[in-house]
Amino acid sequence: MSKTDPLSLLREFTVSKKPITLVNANGNLVTELTDATDVVFADDKQNFTFPRGTPTNYKKNASDETYTLETLLFLLQRAHQSVAEYSLEGAQKAIPIVSILDKRGVLEYLTGAAATSAQIIYQVSETNKRSGDDVVDDQQDDPSKRQKTSIQPGHGDENEILRLIISKERLARTTASVLRGNKSFANIQKLGAAILLKSKSKDGKSTAAKPDSRQPGAVVATSALSSRPGSAPNASTPRSATSSSQSKSKSSSSRIPIIIIPAAVTSMLTMYNIKQFLEDQIFMDSQEIRSKGDAKPTRLTIERRQKANETHKTPYHVIDSADHLRPEDWDRVICVFTTGAEWQFKKWKWQKPVELFAHVKGFYVKWADEQPKDSIKSWNVEVLSLNRHRRHADRAVVTEFWDRLQGWCLANKPYLAY
């Protein structure tokens, strides 16, 4: 696939955060996709223009058709919306939308979270065979075939052009590269290590405890060294192994997203009920929980499956105070629940609501029969409305929250382990 095709350019400009320009039939700049006739990819090195309905190389699921440029661009513009809002707006503006089955995969590829996709069609032509742009040529490893591209005697200018073309050729696939896959087996490795560890523990050969990789600073307790002949009873783990374990734990924890909720006792969501709300998808009155005498936690870990059939759960840290956040921790803050009071952000990295909600996703929770505070109307936050008496309706609200947060994270912070 050529690097000048619309799909590659759209991915390149999205990952690099370069502006994509929309123009109408008169060549004037427009902001709405429905008003545009062409999409322009232009920077200091290149300038390409495509009609907005240009087909791309991304194939629809279970179909031979491909998505158009306007469909993929519309998805990027509406990545923060829920499925219902995205589908409704696409229908109102007569813009074809990406299938729900394809939505996540398309966003991950366009934002750089995924290196490739099985639904991308790689077209082979005489031109791109010579240029070597992502084209698989099974004959490149055959010496007899390569002899045909050797420089033949002729005019000097023609030889120079041929020499220049050959110098830019590259091998897209080798006998070794075809054996490489693009799937990750990290989860299988973790499961295998856990089973092996448990087996050794039962046999009395090791008392190693499985560490929780989601908790920063988690350590592994082991007596394997002390059981070896000649080892001291309290032999410690070698410094290199300890530092390696701490480095891996730190690397993992540094990518866990952070959610900040209000510390006010009058807030609908507090550290007493946030775990039941986001994990169990049911709202409980924090005052009732507090009256039981339970201590308020200072930090919680929320675990969530990104897909219903997944076994792996993604961790999220929840706090109600930003006093202990380091400067680098603010890059992990993805969401802030607010009560509408500006004093909540005092001494934060971003103290003004306009600046804060330009860097993180904001949410405001209220009862369905109440009006939001006036300050909320001018802030860039999403409003979540809960019914006072219908607790079975909480699941839909929580699902809407995760959908909107997931879309925002894909577009703004794809480097986090969400």
VMD Tcl script that draws the C-alpha trace (Angstrom):
set ca {
  {0.00 0.00 0.00}
  {1.44 3.36 -1.03}
  {2.18 5.94 1.64}
  {0.34 8.50 -0.47}
  {-3.02 6.74 -0.43}
  {-5.82 8.36 1.61}
  {-5.81 5.71 4.37}
  {-2.08 6.01 5.05}
  {-2.22 9.81 4.95}
  {-5.22 9.90 7.31}
  {-3.38 7.67 9.80}
  {-0.13 9.65 9.48}
  {-1.82 13.02 10.04}
  {-3.91 11.67 12.95}
  {-0.95 10.13 14.78}
  {1.22 13.22 14.18}
  {-1.69 15.54 15.09}
  {-1.28 17.42 11.82}
  {-4.27 19.49 10.66}
  {-6.50 18.02 7.94}
  {-8.13 20.69 5.75}
  {-11.63 20.59 4.27}
  {-12.46 22.64 1.16}
  {-15.65 23.16 -0.85}
  {-16.16 23.23 -4.60}
  {-14.91 26.85 -4.79}
  {-11.69 25.97 -3.00}
  {-12.72 27.77 0.20}
  {-11.96 26.33 3.63}
  {-14.93 24.86 5.52}
  {-15.27 23.28 8.95}
  {-18.16 20.87 8.41}
  {-17.56 17.64 6.52}
  {-20.98 17.91 4.87}
  {-19.98 21.26 3.30}
  {-16.72 19.93 1.88}
  {-16.07 18.34 -1.48}
  {-12.37 17.57 -0.97}
  {-10.03 16.60 1.87}
  {-6.52 18.10 1.80}
  {-3.46 16.58 3.47}
  {-0.76 19.25 3.39}
  {2.39 19.94 5.38}
  {5.93 21.14 4.64}
  {6.80 18.03 2.62}
  {3.61 16.96 0.84}
  {0.29 18.19 -0.47}
  {-2.41 15.75 -1.52}
  {-6.10 16.36 -2.25}
  {-8.79 13.67 -2.42}
  {-12.55 13.87 -3.00}
  {-14.25 13.14 0.30}
  {-15.96 10.08 -1.15}
  {-12.68 8.44 -2.22}
  {-12.64 4.70 -1.36}
  {-9.84 3.62 1.01}
  {-8.09 0.28 1.46}
  {-9.92 -0.53 4.73}
  {-12.42 -3.33 4.01}
  {-15.75 -3.59 5.81}
  {-16.26 -6.59 8.06}
  {-17.78 -9.57 6.20}
  {-17.97 -7.58 2.97}
  {-15.88 -6.86 -0.11}
  {-16.68 -3.14 0.05}
  {-14.28 -0.61 1.59}
  {-14.88 2.43 3.75}
  {-14.66 5.85 2.14}
  {-12.42 8.68 3.28}
  {-15.38 10.72 4.59}
  {-16.61 7.77 6.69}
  {-13.23 7.30 8.42}
  {-12.75 11.04 8.92}
  {-16.27 11.37 10.37}
  {-15.48 8.55 12.83}
  {-12.33 10.32 14.02}
  {-14.28 13.53 14.53}
  {-16.97 11.71 16.56}
  {-14.75 9.22 18.45}
  {-15.86 10.70 21.79}
  {-19.55 10.06 21.13}
  {-21.56 7.06 22.21}
  {-22.66 4.51 19.63}
  {-26.22 5.89 19.60}
  {-25.12 9.53 19.16}
  {-22.61 8.60 16.46}
  {-25.16 6.55 14.48}
  {-27.88 9.19 14.81}
  {-25.66 12.07 13.65}
  {-24.37 9.99 10.72}
  {-27.96 9.33 9.62}
  {-28.93 13.00 9.98}
  {-25.96 14.16 7.89}
  {-26.29 11.30 5.35}
  {-22.73 10.15 6.02}
  {-22.13 6.37 6.02}
  {-20.79 5.22 9.39}
  {-18.32 2.54 10.42}
  {-19.86 -0.73 11.56}
  {-20.04 -1.20 15.33}
  {-18.01 -4.41 14.88}
  {-15.25 -2.48 13.08}
  {-15.34 0.75 15.14}
  {-12.73 -0.10 17.74}
  {-10.31 -1.71 15.26}
  {-10.54 1.26 12.87}
  {-9.91 3.77 15.69}
  {-6.95 1.79 17.02}
  {-5.35 1.67 13.57}
  {-5.96 5.33 12.69}
  {-4.73 6.61 16.09}
  {-1.59 4.47 16.00}
  {-2.61 2.08 18.82}
  {-2.45 -0.81 16.31}
  {0.28 -1.18 13.70}
  {-1.89 -2.87 11.09}
  {-5.26 -4.54 10.49}
  {-6.33 -7.73 8.80}
  {-9.05 -5.78 6.98}
  {-6.63 -3.58 5.02}
  {-6.40 -4.53 1.34}
  {-2.92 -4.39 -0.18}
  {-3.22 -3.86 -3.92}
  {-0.38 -4.96 -6.19}
  {0.35 -3.06 -9.41}
  {3.28 -2.72 -11.77}
  {4.01 0.74 -10.39}
  {4.05 -0.04 -6.69}
  {5.91 -3.31 -7.33}
  {8.81 -1.19 -8.49}
  {8.52 1.37 -5.69}
  {8.29 -1.38 -3.08}
  {5.74 0.41 -0.85}
  {4.32 -2.32 1.40}
  {4.03 -4.75 -1.53}
  {4.72 -8.45 -1.11}
  {6.72 -9.88 -3.99}
  {7.31 -13.61 -3.61}
  {9.79 -13.59 -6.49}
  {12.24 -11.18 -4.83}
  {14.11 -14.06 -3.17}
  {14.67 -15.82 -6.51}
  {18.15 -14.90 -7.88}
  {17.10 -15.79 -11.42}
  {14.23 -13.29 -11.21}
  {16.43 -10.56 -9.71}
  {18.77 -10.71 -12.66}
  {16.07 -9.07 -14.78}
  {16.43 -5.84 -12.76}
  {20.20 -5.61 -13.19}
  {21.49 -2.56 -15.05}
  {21.88 -3.19 -18.73}
  {24.13 -1.22 -21.07}
  {22.35 1.74 -22.58}
  {22.11 5.48 -22.48}
  {23.70 7.15 -19.45}
  {20.52 9.00 -18.43}
  {18.42 5.84 -18.51}
  {20.98 3.95 -16.43}
  {21.03 6.73 -13.85}
  {17.23 6.66 -13.55}
  {17.23 2.87 -13.26}
  {20.02 2.97 -10.67}
  {18.04 5.52 -8.64}
  {14.90 3.37 -8.74}
  {16.75 0.22 -7.70}
  {18.47 2.04 -4.83}
  {15.05 2.86 -3.36}
  {13.74 -0.69 -3.56}
  {13.34 -2.65 -0.34}
  {12.38 -6.21 0.50}
  {8.86 -6.30 1.89}
  {8.87 -9.99 2.85}
  {11.53 -12.64 3.40}
  {11.46 -16.33 4.32}
  {11.96 -15.28 7.95}
  {9.47 -12.41 8.06}
  {6.56 -14.58 6.85}
  {6.83 -16.56 10.08}
  {6.32 -13.50 12.24}
  {2.84 -12.76 13.52}
  {1.25 -9.57 14.81}
  {-0.62 -11.07 17.77}
  {0.43 -10.72 21.38}
  {0.59 -13.77 23.63}
  {1.39 -11.81 26.80}
  {-1.76 -13.05 28.56}
  {-0.91 -16.68 27.77}
  {2.60 -16.17 29.15}
  {1.17 -14.73 32.37}
  {-1.25 -17.65 32.74}
  {1.53 -20.17 32.11}
  {3.79 -18.52 34.67}
  {0.98 -18.53 37.25}
  {0.23 -22.23 36.67}
  {3.93 -23.15 36.91}
  {4.29 -21.10 40.08}
  {1.26 -22.76 41.66}
  {2.53 -26.22 40.71}
  {5.91 -25.59 42.30}
  {4.27 -24.28 45.44}
  {2.18 -27.48 45.82}
  {5.28 -29.67 45.43}
  {7.05 -27.75 48.18}
  {9.80 -26.65 45.82}
  {8.88 -22.97 45.98}
  {6.71 -20.71 48.11}
  {6.68 -17.87 45.61}
  {3.65 -15.61 45.83}
  {2.07 -14.29 42.66}
  {2.57 -10.50 42.51}
  {-0.20 -8.11 41.56}
  {1.26 -6.25 38.58}
  {-1.47 -3.61 38.87}
  {-0.16 -2.36 42.22}
  {2.93 -0.11 42.11}
  {5.82 -1.47 44.14}
  {4.50 -5.06 44.27}
  {7.29 -7.51 45.21}
  {7.65 -11.27 44.94}
  {8.29 -13.20 48.14}
  {10.30 -16.35 47.50}
  {12.24 -18.93 49.48}
  {13.69 -20.64 46.45}
  {17.20 -19.34 47.17}
  {17.11 -20.45 50.80}
  {16.20 -24.00 49.75}
  {19.34 -24.38 47.65}
  {22.32 -26.21 49.18}
  {24.86 -23.81 50.64}
  {22.48 -20.87 50.73}
  {21.88 -18.87 53.88}
  {18.43 -19.32 55.47}
  {17.55 -15.66 54.84}
  {19.31 -15.23 51.50}
  {17.93 -12.22 49.66}
  {17.14 -11.84 46.01}
  {20.11 -10.56 43.92}
  {20.15 -6.82 43.38}
  {19.90 -7.16 39.59}
  {16.76 -9.31 39.86}
  {15.19 -6.94 42.38}
  {15.87 -3.85 40.28}
  {14.53 -5.59 37.18}
  {11.31 -6.52 39.02}
  {10.87 -2.99 40.36}
  {11.53 -1.50 36.91}
  {8.83 -3.69 35.30}
  {6.36 -2.85 38.08}
  {7.06 0.86 37.72}
  {6.69 0.69 33.93}
  {3.33 -1.07 34.24}
  {1.93 1.26 36.90}
  {3.06 4.37 35.01}
  {0.55 3.53 32.24}
  {-2.51 2.93 34.45}
  {-5.12 5.68 33.86}
  {-6.25 7.86 36.79}
  {-9.82 9.04 37.53}
  {-10.35 11.90 40.02}
  {-13.66 12.30 41.88}
  {-14.81 15.06 44.27}
  {-13.74 14.93 47.92}
  {-16.91 16.75 49.11}
  {-19.22 14.61 51.28}
  {-22.22 16.12 49.47}
  {-21.07 14.75 46.10}
  {-23.22 11.99 44.59}
  {-20.07 9.97 43.81}
  {-17.44 9.57 46.55}
  {-14.77 7.06 47.51}
  {-17.48 5.16 49.39}
  {-19.64 4.29 46.36}
  {-17.54 4.89 43.22}
  {-16.36 1.25 43.00}
  {-19.91 -0.13 43.13}
  {-20.99 2.44 40.52}
  {-18.23 1.94 37.93}
  {-17.54 -1.78 38.53}
  {-20.91 -3.25 39.59}
  {-22.92 -0.67 37.58}
  {-25.26 0.25 40.43}
  {-25.56 3.51 42.38}
  {-25.52 3.32 46.20}
  {-26.00 6.26 48.58}
  {-22.56 7.09 49.98}
  {-24.11 8.47 53.16}
  {-25.63 5.07 53.95}
  {-22.30 3.33 53.40}
  {-20.54 5.95 55.50}
  {-23.03 5.53 58.37}
  {-21.97 1.88 58.70}
  {-18.59 3.07 59.99}
  {-16.49 1.92 57.04}
  {-13.23 3.81 56.64}
  {-12.90 5.91 53.50}
  {-10.22 4.50 51.16}
  {-7.58 6.90 49.85}
  {-7.12 5.07 46.53}
  {-9.20 2.47 44.72}
  {-8.51 0.24 41.73}
  {-11.41 -0.22 39.32}
  {-11.16 -3.22 36.99}
  {-13.11 -3.44 33.73}
  {-13.31 -5.77 30.76}
  {-13.06 -3.81 27.51}
  {-15.13 -6.54 25.78}
  {-17.70 -8.90 27.27}
  {-15.82 -12.04 26.15}
  {-12.40 -10.90 27.40}
  {-10.78 -12.52 30.44}
  {-8.27 -9.70 30.94}
  {-9.41 -6.78 33.07}
  {-8.02 -3.27 32.62}
  {-7.18 -1.41 35.86}
  {-8.03 2.23 36.59}
  {-6.87 4.13 39.69}
  {-9.49 6.31 41.42}
  {-8.57 9.09 43.89}
  {-10.38 12.09 45.42}
  {-7.28 14.21 46.13}
  {-4.61 15.38 43.71}
  {-2.20 16.49 46.46}
  {0.09 13.49 46.01}
  {0.17 13.48 42.22}
  {3.61 14.02 40.72}
  {4.00 16.23 37.62}
  {4.39 13.15 35.41}
  {1.25 11.54 36.91}
  {-0.97 14.22 35.34}
  {-0.34 12.63 31.94}
  {-2.27 9.59 33.24}
  {-5.30 11.59 34.41}
  {-8.06 10.84 31.89}
  {-11.25 11.75 33.74}
  {-12.50 14.20 36.38}
  {-15.94 14.08 38.02}
  {-16.97 17.57 39.14}
  {-19.68 19.01 41.38}
  {-19.63 22.31 39.51}
  {-17.51 24.10 42.14}
  {-14.34 25.68 40.80}
  {-12.58 25.39 44.19}
  {-12.35 21.64 43.53}
  {-9.43 22.32 41.16}
  {-7.40 24.49 43.57}
  {-3.65 23.73 43.49}
  {-4.13 21.37 40.52}
  {-1.88 21.46 37.47}
  {-4.75 23.04 35.54}
  {-6.81 25.21 37.88}
  {-9.12 26.85 35.33}
  {-12.03 24.67 34.16}
  {-11.55 25.71 30.53}
  {-7.92 24.58 30.61}
  {-8.56 21.48 32.73}
  {-11.30 20.03 30.53}
  {-9.21 20.64 27.43}
  {-6.71 18.08 28.81}
  {-9.03 15.58 30.55}
  {-12.56 14.25 30.04}
  {-15.08 15.87 32.39}
  {-18.32 14.40 33.79}
  {-21.09 15.85 35.96}
  {-23.53 13.47 37.71}
  {-27.02 14.61 38.73}
  {-30.52 13.30 39.34}
  {-32.68 13.14 36.22}
  {-35.31 15.49 37.72}
  {-32.74 18.19 38.61}
  {-31.22 20.93 36.49}
  {-27.41 21.12 36.22}
  {-25.60 24.01 37.85}
  {-25.17 27.13 35.74}
  {-21.37 26.77 35.80}
  {-21.61 23.34 34.16}
  {-23.29 24.81 31.08}
  {-20.13 26.75 30.18}
  {-17.70 23.89 30.93}
  {-16.69 21.15 28.51}
  {-18.18 18.30 30.54}
  {-20.64 15.48 29.86}
  {-23.80 15.27 32.02}
  {-24.84 11.86 33.38}
  {-28.42 11.69 34.72}
  {-29.48 9.04 37.25}
  {-33.06 8.09 38.10}
  {-33.81 8.42 41.80}
  {-35.77 5.16 42.11}
  {-34.94 2.93 39.10}
  {-31.63 1.29 40.01}
  {-31.86 -1.12 37.07}
  {-31.35 1.91 34.80}
  {-27.90 2.60 36.31}
  {-26.29 0.04 33.99}
  {-27.16 2.08 30.89}
  {-25.67 5.24 32.44}
  {-22.42 3.49 33.39}
  {-22.15 1.92 29.93}
  {-22.61 5.35 28.37}
  {-19.85 6.71 30.64}
  {-17.34 4.03 29.62}
  {-18.17 4.39 25.91}
  {-17.58 8.14 25.95}
  {-14.41 7.84 28.06}
  {-13.01 5.07 25.85}
  {-13.56 7.11 22.68}
  {-11.89 10.15 24.25}
  {-8.88 8.09 25.38}
  {-8.39 6.55 21.93}
  {-8.30 10.00 20.36}
  {-6.24 11.80 23.03}
  {-4.19 9.36 25.14}
  {-3.69 6.11 23.20}
  {-0.37 5.47 25.00}
  {-2.10 4.49 28.27}
  {-2.92 0.88 29.21}
  {-6.71 1.32 29.05}
}
mol new
graphics top color blue
foreach p $ca { graphics top sphere $p radius 0.5 }
foreach p [lrange $ca 0 end-1] q [lrange $ca 1 end] { graphics top cylinder $p $q radius 0.2 }
display resetview
